[in-house]
Amino acid sequence: MFDNALILAQRGGDPAAGAAIGLCFLLFMLGMVTFAIATAAFHIWMLIDCAIYESKMPDNQIVMWILLIIFLGAIGAVAYYFGRRPYNRPGMGSYKAYQPPPQDPYWRPPY
């Protein structure tokens, strides 16, 4: 793809055009490498998070999530992040109803 652009830029005799195309290619590759590193870091973070914090689930569900994260890669990590991760953190998007502390006998539900 960039070979034809480089040939066209060099054919005109303008070295600045070739340098601009080379710079665009370099920036594109730098962005792709940055995206790949960020995706790998997110993937490893979700894998470790699933292995450490999923203590309330049965073992077969933990294994299922770990296998999904490993074999589906970034798609599995995103599915775990939005699908399961809020449920294993108190106060971080948990959809469970508030339960009063057991030692508070005077607690009343809000009106």
N, C-alpha and C positions, 0 to 999 in steps of 0.2 A: 504494500500500500504506500509506504513512504519512499520506496525506490523510485517510482515514477515521478513523485513530487521533487525528489532530489535531482533527478536527471533534468527535469524541466527547469528547475532553478539554476542549475549549472550551465544549461545550454544558453541562457540569456547573457551570461557573462557577469551577472551581478552576484558577488560573493555574499552580500548581505541577505539575499533571499535564501541562499543555502544555509546560512547561519541561523536565520529565523526558523526554518523548517527543522533544523537539527535541535534548536532550543525547544520548539514545540514537542518534538518527539521525546526529548529528555524529560520535560515536565510531565508528559503523559505517562512515561514509564515510572517516574518517581511517584506519581499519584497511584498507579496500579500497585506498586510495591507497598506503599503506605496502607492502601486498602486491604491488601493481603495480610499484612502484619496485624492490623486492627481486627480483621475477621478471625484470624487464628487466636489472638489474645482473648476475644469474646468467647470463642468456642471452648477454649481451655478453662476460662472463668466459669462458664455455665456447667461444664463437666465437673469441676471441683465443687461448685455450689450444690449440685445435685447429689454428689457423693457424700458431702459432709452434713448438709442441713435437712435432708429428707429422712428424718428418723421416725416420723409419725406414719409413714406409708409402709405397707407390707413389703417384704424383700423383693417379691417378684415385680412390683411396680417400680421400685428403685432400679432394678436391673433393666426393665423395659425402657425407662427414661434414659439411662446411661447408654444403652444400645442405640436408641434413637438419636441421641446427641452425637455419638461416635459415627454412625453410618450415614446419617443425613447431613452431617457437617453443620454449616451455618444455618440451614433451614431448621434442623432439629434444635439447635441452640436458641433460635428465635422463638420456636414453638414452646420450648421449656420456659423461656424468659417471660412470655406473655401468658402462657397457659397454666403453668404450675407454680412459678416462683412467688407470686404474691400470696399464695396460700400458706407458705411456710415461714412467713415473717409477720410477727404481730405488729399491727399498725401500719403496714406497708401495702395497702390495697386489699387487705383481707376482707372478704365478703361475709364473714361470720358475724352474727349479732353479738352485741356487747353482753357479756355475762357479769353479774355483780361479783365482787369478791366474796368468798364464803364467810369471812369473819365480820362482815358488816350486816348486822341484823336490822338496821333501820333504813336500808336502801329501798327506794321506791322508784318505779319506772317513771320516766318523764311524761308529763301530761300532754 
